[in-house]
Amino acid sequence: MRPCTKFIALTLLSLTLTTAASAEVALFVNGSDVNLRSGPGQESTRVIGSLNLGDEVRIKSQNGQWREVYVPKTRQVGWVAHWLLSEAPPLGMRREVVGVDCDDLIVRDGPGQSNAQVAVLQRGKVLDVIAYEGQWRKVRDPNGSLVGWVAAWLVKPATVAEQSPLPRPDAGGPAESSRWVKAKFLYLRTGPGPDNQALAILAEGTHVDLLSLEGEWASVRVGGSAVGWVHRDYLVASPVAGTQGGLTLLTPEEMTASFDAARESAIQGLQSNQGYVLGDNCRVRSGPGTTYGILATVNEGDTFVVEGSYEGWLKGAFTGGANGWIAGWLVTTATTPTALSASQIPASPSAPVPYSLSGSSIGEQIAQAALAMQGVPYRYAAASPESGFDCSGLVFYAHKQLGITPPRSSYDMWDAGRPVDRESLLPGDVVCFANTSGPGVSHVGLYIGNGNFVHAPQTGDVVKVQSLASRSMSFCGARRFW
């Protein structure tokens, strides 16, 4: 037995954080559609993003009752009211599940041995990990009675069988009910979202008990004990004929990483005037907009000196000598850039006429509502011009402008709409694509005519028009809701 209270080797001590004197390192949003602002306070600041219940934020600084935060999920920096933040996310939301791997594990109120002790736990105790900070983990007792920080080297991944069942939903929430997996295979994850660790694989036809919903993700119980999260698009309300189902546990080596430590470390290490590129082949332009010429391309991991911002675009000096502009949603910065005035912006070249429709049918009006969102960034689980759009969010939003309420997820749209042959497509029809990010219908857009459709493609991209021919391999049909 190795006690946790013995002297830790100097090599391990060098990995701990000794500067985090405050427990306010990683906090969580405790409301829905919380505004991320450009500065502290509601006066003279603008909304630059939207946060959802349970989103993790990292505290950078404070001003009265406001906190400057870095949002790992979107790589944004902004300000949030302190009263809208909590020490932990809602019960059941977690990064991974671990077990104590020593005797007398000390739980502290911050990441580092200089922080105060709040509890001592025994070997085998199972904990939910809710945040990471270097070699430290912010953990919570599954019943919510304890929140604190522990050294990562003193815990180990827990198997699915060791996990405690998640608490039942509050009164008024979705009741526990039977569902079946309708996909060749489906990952059971530690939390809602593809960035969370996969614990097991569920075969088609596996029976699960639905516990709660969080956006497009469902908390489920498998076999009466194993609990995790799956994408709700791949659950159906009746048994799948000709299947047997089954659960295959993943070994620690097979579990997917839930946190890109190298990238987060690089971002956290940015100097105050630096930015970090989040994707490959991102274009640097001569001005703040897609109508300006391309000067260079940059890739994920490239850093640059930030010189200012204007209407969502950042001006900077890039590696290789390029001095130009890059879309703000393709990068993250250490601090909020200085806003530039219109007099400091290069004259705009003649802008191309945006793709539009002139018809007045309901379908054409739906398509036009989506076309008006061209250029809005993709954002997972979002469905508004202010927060961005995912693929089904754009389709949902465009229909709502005409008083039509389709299902919110791509799979449900396929299941609920009236089938339309490709030869009979009209503007406003929902075009569906399969096996793009998982088995089954996983992407949707809106047909606009002449073989083209408008959609929100993926993270790092924007709402735009594309030809159906370019996605002919994944196109699987269309549905109509008007």
Phi, psi and omega in degrees: 000131177251120181287147180280342188271355178288164180300129179269139183304149183301327180296327178283322180299327181293344180270346183281160178266120181255357183262352184274082181281342182256148177287347181280076177251301178239118176239176187224144181290131182251021177215175179258146178053048178280132182284133169262122189250162182283347180199174180287132179099168181262343179274135175061024173235157181243156178280125181245358180183175180228137181247148182252164178305127177090354179299137178276139173229150177252129184281126178255320179197178179217155177215098184063236181268015180244148180236130171278127187231154168252131183256104183303324185295322184249355182060033179257157172239133180192194185238140180225144175295133185299328182288355177259013180239148180228165179291333185215156176283175177304149179306136180100340177270125185201161178274314179200175179240131182231162175239146179295130186245031178200176176269141173057059177288125180274127174260129184244167183271007176198168182279098180147153185286349178279349181277156187291147177281134179243341180192165174230129183242154183261162179306137177093346179298132181266134183228149171270128173273126182245349178198161180237147173208097183057236180267022179238152180234132172274124187235162178219139170298137183306335179270001176084007185279348183214134174227133179185190184243141178225157177288133185296329184282359181251010175228164179219157180301137177268146176283163179303321182295333181278346186289142175279144177300144176292152178297150177294152180299155176296161178303136181095347179278181181294132181286151176296132182207163184281138173220162178229145181284127176240075177195152181302321172205155184214128179285135170264118188247166182281346181202173182282108179137149183291346180280350181277154186295138176273129181258330185201168176243129177260129178279160179302135180094357179297132177276134177226157172258123180283124182258313182199169181235145176218097184063235181267013183243148183237134171274129185226156172249133182244127176066021176086350183221313182292130182236139177191194183238141175224161176287128187292343180299336187254022174245137178234163188271002180220156181303149180264115184299142175077014180237158180246337182074185179145156181239127177245115180289144177264143174284162178306326180290331182275342182294133180286149180293138180260358185203123179278087187298321182297314181293316181296324179295319179295319180293315180296336182270006179297145172284166188298336181254017185252154172237164184228129182278133187263348182218173180269155176056041176275137188268136172260126187245169182281352179202174185278077179165160183284352178278347179277156182291156180271127180263324185194170172238146179232163186235167180306133180097343177292141176248159180209162178271121183276128181251348179157179181220156177206115175049050174088359179247149181245135174264138181198169175256119188255159176302136182100354175100352180290134175237107186197206189240145177224145181299133184298332181282357178261000184220169168228156183231160180288323178223167178293122182295155176290132179285133178265153179272163181299331181291343180265004184261137178299149178301137183283135173291171178298122184278138176293152177288124182294151178298127182211169178239150181248352183290168184237008177292163181301315180299317179294325178292323175298313180298320180295324178298322178287320180298329179294346181264008179305133180096346178288134184295149171289136173213126183303135176067014181256154184208047178205156179299331182285320184261344184107184182222143158264181189298310181287334177296321178295315179297317179299313181299313183298319178294321182298332179294340178254014178078017180252134182243094176280172173300160185273334185256156182298318181296317181292327176297317178298322184284332190257331186284168176279127181299142178228128176293152180301324181290343183253013183298139175232155176306134181101349177285146179273118177265136189241146182227143185246152172059034178274323179227007181173171182293148179085187179293118186229002179208145179219159174208187180239126178292139181237002179104162177057032177077013182244159175217158178249138184202167172256103193290302189189170178304133181091354180247181181230166175299129184202169179265141179214157179275145176298328181299330181289345179235030185297331182290333182253350179297129183236359179145186183217158179224152181233136180240006183240000000 
